[in-house]
C-alpha cells in the first residue's frame, strides 16, 4: 500500500483473472469431468502428471482455444458519473502443446506448454468505472516437464515442476477535477510488469481394473511478484500533479498468487460404446493476492485499504463419452464452480461469480496415428451486481453485469509416433 498525505492518493491492490479448465484438449469437451483419471492423451500432464504413464510410445498433442463472450455492465441511478462500459470482454486466444515419451515399462516423461489462467477486460473510455479500471489483463503461461512412474501394475505417480510466466497490465482514468478544480479532462495512469515463478503439479493414478480408474492431483500455488513504476499522462491539475510525483518515482510492488488446487476424478468404461466420469475439486482463492492499481484522490485525507475478500471455491463436474463409430467419439459434460467472492465484495476490475459449464466435443481418428479434437464450452456467469465506492473521492459505481457468459471454442490434433 501507499498514499500521499497531501491529497490522499490511495492505491488499492487486488484484482483477478480466471482459472480455466480448457486448453484445447479433448477433456475440454467434458467440462473437466474425469480430468485426473481419464488419461487418454498427453494433455493429462496438466491435470494429473501420473496419467502419462498409461500412454504408449510417443505422442504429441497441439491445440488451442479462443474465448469470446459478453461481460456488459449496466449502471443504475446510484452511479455518480458515466454510464455502461460496453462489452468489456477481450477475445482471448491460447495455444497449447503436450508431448509424452515412454522410456520403458515403468517410466514415462512428458512436456507441456500451456496457458490456463488469465482474462482481459477493456471498457469504454468514458464509462462510469473509468477511475477504477479502463483496461486490465492478467496472462500466465506454463512450461511443465513431467515424470511419471508406474510403482505397481495398478498404481502410478507423477510430478511436474512448472515454470510460470505472468504479465499484468492495467490502465485507468485519473480525475483531474479535485481540490476545487473543474473543467479538466481526465488524465491516464498505466501500470505493467511481468514475472516468472515456479510451482509443482503432483498426481497419482490407480487403475482398479481395465474399466475403472481413479486419479487425484495437486497443483501448488505460484507466487508472481510485479514491481514497477506507474506511468501518468495528462495530469493537468497542478495540485494533483504535485501529489503523484513521488508515486510516479516509487516502484509499486504487487503480488499475485495463482491458487493451489486439488482435484479428484473417476473414470468408468461401462461398455465398448459408453463411458462415464466425474471430478471434485477445490481451489484456494482466499490467498489469491493483491493485483490491481487504483488511484483514489481527495484533499485532506488518506486511506490504504485493499482487502477484496476472496474465498475458496469448489468444483463438481459430470461427463459421458459415447463411441459413435470406431473412429468417432462424442463427449458431453456439465460442471459447477462456486463463486470466489460474495456479491457484496464483487469489484469492477474482476467481476467474478459462480459459473456453470456446459461442454461438448468430438474426437475423430482420421488416420491410424492421427486424431482431431473439436470442443465447445459455454461458461455461464449469470447476473453479477456491483456496488463499489471509492473511499476518498466518494465516487460510486453501481449496477449489474446482466447475463454474463463466455464461449470457449477449441480443438487440436494428436500424433502417435
C-alpha positions in Angstrom: 0.0 0.0 0.0 1.0 3.6 -0.4 -0.6 7.0 -0.1 0.3 10.7 -0.4 -0.7 12.8 2.7 -1.3 16.0 0.7 -4.3 14.8 -1.4 -4.8 11.4 0.0 -4.0 9.3 -3.1 -4.9 5.7 -2.3 -3.5 2.6 -4.0 -5.8 -0.3 -3.7 -4.4 -3.6 -5.0 -6.5 -6.6 -5.6 -7.8 -8.0 -8.8 -8.4 -11.0 -10.7 -8.3 -13.4 -13.5 -9.9 -16.8 -14.1 -8.6 -20.3 -13.8 -9.6 -22.2 -16.9 -10.0 -25.9 -17.4 -10.0 -25.5 -21.2 -6.7 -25.7 -23.1 -7.9 -27.1 -26.5 -7.5 -30.8 -25.3 -10.3 -33.4 -25.5 -11.1 -33.0 -21.8 -12.4 -29.5 -22.7 -15.5 -31.2 -24.2 -16.2 -32.9 -20.8 -16.2 -29.8 -18.6 -13.2 -31.2 -16.7 -15.2 -34.3 -15.7 -12.7 -37.2 -15.1 -9.7 -34.9 -15.9 -7.4 -36.5 -13.4 -8.4 -40.1 -14.3 -9.3 -40.3 -18.0 -5.6 -40.1 -19.1 -6.0 -40.7 -22.8 -3.7 -38.1 -24.3 -0.5 -36.2 -23.3 -2.5 -33.2 -22.1 -3.3 -35.2 -18.9 0.1 -34.0 -17.5 -1.6 -30.6 -16.9 -4.4 -32.1 -14.8 -2.6 -35.2 -13.4 1.1 -35.9 -14.2 0.7 -39.5 -13.3 -1.7 -40.0 -16.2 1.0 -40.1 -18.9 2.1 -43.5 -17.5 -0.8 -45.0 -19.5 0.3 -43.6 -22.9 2.2 -46.0 -25.2 5.1 -44.9 -27.4 5.5 -41.3 -28.3 2.6 -38.8 -28.5 2.3 -35.2 -29.5 -0.8 -33.1 -29.0 -1.1 -29.5 -30.3 -4.2 -27.4 -29.6 -5.7 -24.1 -28.7 -8.8 -22.2 -27.8 -10.5 -18.9 -28.3 -12.5 -17.2 -25.5 -15.2 -14.8 -26.6 -18.5 -13.8 -24.9 -20.3 -11.0 -23.1 -19.4 -9.1 -19.9 -21.5 -5.9 -20.3 -22.1 -3.5 -17.3 -25.4 -1.6 -17.0 -25.2 1.2 -14.5 -28.1 2.3 -12.3 -29.3 5.6 -10.9 -26.9 5.3 -7.8 -23.9 5.8 -10.1 -22.4 9.2 -9.7 -20.8 9.7 -13.1 -20.7 8.0 -16.5 -22.7 5.1 -18.0 -22.2 1.5 -19.0 -18.9 0.2 -20.3 -20.0 -1.8 -23.3 -18.9 -5.5 -23.7 -15.7 -5.4 -21.8 -14.6 -9.0 -22.6 -11.4 -9.1 -24.8 -11.3 -12.1 -27.2 -8.5 -14.2 -25.8 -6.7 -16.9 -27.7 -4.5 -19.6 -26.1 -2.3 -22.2 -27.7 -1.0 -25.4 -26.1 1.5 -28.2 -26.8 1.9 -31.6 -24.9 4.4 -34.3 -25.5 4.9 -37.7 -23.9 7.6 -40.4 -24.4 7.6 -43.9 -22.9 11.1 -44.7 -21.5 10.3 -48.3 -20.5 7.5 -50.3 -19.0 7.5 -48.2 -15.8 8.8 -44.7 -16.7 7.3 -42.0 -18.9 8.4 -38.4 -19.4 6.5 -35.5 -20.9 6.5 -31.8 -21.6 3.6 -29.3 -21.6 3.4 -25.7 -22.7 0.0 -24.2 -22.0 -1.9 -21.2 -20.7 -4.9 -21.9 -18.4 -5.0 -18.8 -16.3 -6.0 -15.2 -17.2 -8.5 -13.0 -18.8 -8.7 -9.4 -20.2 -11.3 -6.6 -19.8 -11.5 -3.4 -21.9 -14.2 -1.0 -21.0 -15.3 2.1 -22.9 -13.1 5.1 -22.1 -15.9 7.2 -20.7 -17.7 4.6 -18.7 -18.8 5.0 -15.1 -16.0 3.0 -13.6 -13.1 4.5 -15.6 -11.4 5.8 -12.4 -11.2 2.3 -11.2 -10.3 0.5 -14.4 -10.5 1.0 -18.2 -8.3 -1.9 -19.3 -6.9 -4.8 -17.3 -5.4 -8.1 -18.2 -3.6 -11.0 -16.4 -2.0 -13.7 -18.5 0.0 -16.7 -17.3 1.7 -19.4 -19.4 3.3 -22.6 -18.0 6.2 -24.8 -19.1 6.0 -28.1 -17.4 8.4 -31.0 -17.8 6.9 -34.2 -16.3 8.0 -37.6 -15.0 5.6 -40.4 -14.3 6.5 -43.8 -12.8 4.4 -47.0 -12.5 5.0 -48.2 -9.0 2.8 -51.3 -9.5 0.7 -52.5 -12.4 -2.2 -50.6 -10.8 -0.6 -47.5 -9.2 1.3 -44.7 -11.0 2.6 -41.4 -9.6 3.8 -38.3 -11.4 5.5 -35.0 -10.8 5.8 -31.9 -12.9 7.8 -28.8 -11.9 6.0 -25.8 -13.6 7.7 -22.6 -14.7 5.1 -19.9 -15.0 5.5 -16.6 -16.8 2.9 -13.9 -15.8 2.1 -10.5 -17.2 -0.1 -7.9 -15.5 -1.3 -4.7 -17.1 -3.9 -2.2 -16.0 -5.0 1.3 -17.2 -7.5 3.7 -15.7 -8.5 7.3 -15.9 -7.3 9.9 -13.4 -9.8 12.6 -12.3 -8.1 16.0 -12.6 -11.0 17.8 -11.0 -10.2 17.6 -7.4 -9.4 20.2 -4.7 -12.0 22.6 -6.2 -10.8 22.3 -9.8 -13.2 21.9 -12.7 -13.1 21.8 -16.4 -10.1 19.5 -16.7 -10.1 16.4 -19.0 -9.2 13.1 -17.5 -5.6 12.0 -17.2 -4.4 8.4 -17.5 -2.5 6.0 -15.3 -0.9 2.8 -16.7 0.9 0.0 -14.9 2.5 -3.1 -16.5 5.0 -5.7 -15.3 5.9 -9.3 -15.8 7.5 -12.1 -13.6 8.4 -15.7 -13.6 8.0 -18.2 -10.8 8.0 -22.0 -10.1 5.2 -24.3 -9.0 4.5 -28.0 -8.8 2.0 -30.4 -10.2 1.7 -33.8 -8.4 -0.6 -36.7 -9.0 -1.4 -40.3 -8.5 -3.5 -42.7 -10.7 -5.0 -46.0 -9.6 -6.3 -48.4 -12.2 -8.8 -50.7 -10.4 -9.2 -52.9 -13.5 -9.3 -52.4 -17.3 -12.6 -50.4 -16.9 -12.3 -48.2 -13.8 -9.6 -45.8 -12.6 -9.2 -43.1 -10.0 -7.0 -40.1 -10.0 -6.0 -37.4 -7.6 -3.9 -34.3 -8.4 -2.5 -31.3 -6.6 -1.2 -28.1 -8.2 0.8 -25.8 -5.9 0.4 -22.1 -5.5 2.5 -19.9 -7.8 3.6 -16.5 -6.4 4.1 -13.9 -9.1 5.6 -10.5 -7.9 5.1 -7.4 -10.0 7.3 -4.4 -9.3 7.3 -1.3 -11.5 6.6 2.4 -11.6 3.1 3.6 -12.7 3.1 5.8 -15.7 1.0 9.0 -15.6 -0.2 11.1 -18.5 -2.3 14.2 -18.9 -2.3 15.4 -15.2 -3.3 19.0 -15.9 -4.3 19.9 -12.3 -1.2 21.2 -10.6 -2.3 20.0 -7.1 -2.9 16.5 -8.3 0.3 16.5 -10.4 2.4 17.5 -7.4 0.8 14.9 -5.3 1.6 12.0 -7.6 5.1 13.0 -8.4 6.6 10.8 -5.6 4.2 7.9 -6.6 5.5 8.1 -10.1 9.1 7.8 -8.9 8.5 4.9 -6.4 8.2 1.4 -7.5 4.8 -0.2 -6.8 5.0 -3.9 -5.7 2.1 -6.2 -6.3 1.6 -9.8 -5.5 -0.5 -12.4 -7.4 -0.9 -16.0 -6.1 -2.2 -18.4 -8.7 -4.3 -20.6 -6.4 -3.3 -24.1 -5.4 -5.9 -26.7 -6.4 -6.8 -30.3 -5.5 -8.8 -32.5 -8.0 -10.1 -36.0 -7.5 -11.6 -37.8 -10.6 -13.1 -41.2 -11.5 -13.5 -42.8 -14.9 -15.5 -45.9 -15.7 -15.9 -47.7 -19.0 -19.5 -49.1 -19.0 -19.3 -50.8 -22.4 -17.5 -50.6 -25.7 -19.8 -47.7 -26.5 -20.3 -45.7 -23.3 -18.0 -44.3 -20.5 -18.9 -42.0 -17.6 -16.7 -39.9 -15.4 -16.7 -37.2 -12.8 -14.5 -34.8 -10.8 -14.5 -32.9 -7.5 -12.1 -30.0 -6.9 -11.0 -27.3 -4.5 -9.2 -24.0 -5.3 -7.5 -21.8 -2.8 -8.8 -18.4 -4.0 -8.7 -16.9 -0.5 -4.9 -16.4 -0.9 -5.2 -15.1 -4.5 -3.2 -11.9 -3.7 -3.3 -8.2 -4.3 -3.4 -7.3 -8.0 -4.9 -4.1 -9.1 -3.8 -0.5 -9.2 -6.4 2.1 -8.3 -5.8 5.8 -7.8 -8.3 7.4 -5.4 -7.8 11.1 -4.7 -9.4 13.7 -2.4 -7.9 16.6 -0.4 -7.1 16.3 3.2 -7.4 12.5 3.9 -5.7 9.2 3.1 -6.7 5.5 3.1 -4.9 2.3 2.3 -7.5 -0.4 2.4 -7.4 -3.1 -0.2 -9.0 -6.3 1.1 -11.2 -7.8 -1.7 -12.4 -10.7 0.5 -11.7 -13.6 -1.9 -12.9 -17.0 -0.7 -12.1 -20.6 -1.7 -14.1 -22.3 -4.4 -15.4 -25.8 -5.1 -15.9 -27.6 -8.3 -18.0 -30.6 -9.4 -18.4 -32.0 -12.9 -20.0 -35.0 -14.6 -19.4 -36.2 -18.1 -20.0 -39.0 -20.6 -18.4 -40.4 -23.7 -20.0 -42.3 -26.5 -18.1 -44.2 -29.2 -20.4 -43.5 -32.0 -18.2 -45.2 -34.6 -14.8 -46.9 -34.3 -13.2 -43.6 -35.4 -15.6 -41.1 -33.9 -16.1 -40.3 -30.2 -18.6 -37.8 -28.7 -18.1 -36.0 -25.4 -20.5 -34.2 -23.1 -20.1 -32.6 -19.7 -21.6 -30.3 -17.2 -19.8 -28.5 -14.3 -20.4 -26.1 -11.4 -17.9 -23.8 -9.7 -18.8 -21.8 -6.6 -18.1 -18.1 -6.5 -14.7 -16.7 -5.4 -16.3 -13.6 -4.0 -19.6 -12.8 -2.3 -21.9 -10.5 -4.2 -21.2 -7.6 -1.8 -17.4 -7.9 -2.4 -17.5 -8.0 -6.2 -15.4 -5.4 -7.9 -15.2 -3.8 -11.4 -11.7 -5.0 -12.1 -12.7 -8.6 -11.6 -16.4 -9.4 -11.8 -16.3 -13.0 -10.7 -19.3 -15.2 -9.9 -20.4 -18.8 -9.6 -20.1 -20.5 -13.0 -22.0 -23.2 -14.8 -20.2 -25.1 -17.7 -21.9 -26.9 -20.5 -19.5 -28.6 -22.8 -19.5 -30.9 -25.8 -17.0 -32.1 -28.4 -15.9 -34.8 -30.7 -12.7 -36.8 -31.3 -12.2 -38.1 -34.8 -9.5 -40.6 -35.8 -8.8 -39.7 -39.4 -5.7 -41.8 -39.8 -4.1 -44.7 -37.9 -1.8 -42.4 -35.9 -3.7 -39.1 -36.1 -6.8 -37.8 -34.5 -8.6 -34.5 -34.4 -10.5 -32.9 -31.5 -13.1 -30.1 -31.6 -14.7 -28.7 -28.5 -17.2 -26.1 -27.3 -17.9 -24.8 -23.8 -20.5 -22.3 -22.6 -19.4 -20.8 -19.3 -22.5 -19.0 -17.8 -21.8 -16.5 -15.1 -25.3 -15.1 -14.8 -26.2 -11.7 -13.3 -23.4 -10.0 -11.3 -24.3 -7.0 -9.1 -21.6 -4.5 -8.3 -21.8 -1.5 -5.9 -18.3 0.0 -5.4 -17.5 3.3 -3.8 -14.0 4.9 -3.7 -13.3 5.8 -0.1 -11.7 9.2 -0.6 -13.4 10.7 -3.6 -16.8 9.2 -2.9 -17.3 8.2 -6.5 -19.8 5.4 -6.6 -20.4 2.9 -9.4 -23.5 0.7 -9.1 -25.2 -1.6 -11.5 -25.3 -5.1 -12.9 -23.5 -7.3 -15.4 -26.5 -8.9 -17.0 -26.4 -12.5 -18.2 -22.6 -12.6 -18.5 -21.2 -15.6 -20.3 -18.1 -17.0 -22.1 -17.9 -19.1 -25.2 -14.7 -21.3 -25.4 -14.0 -22.7 -28.8 -11.1 -25.1 -29.0 -9.5 -28.0 -30.7 -6.3 -29.8 -31.6 -4.6 -32.7 -33.2 -2.7 -35.6 -31.7 0.1 -37.6 -33.4 1.2 -41.0 -32.1 4.7 -42.0 -33.4 
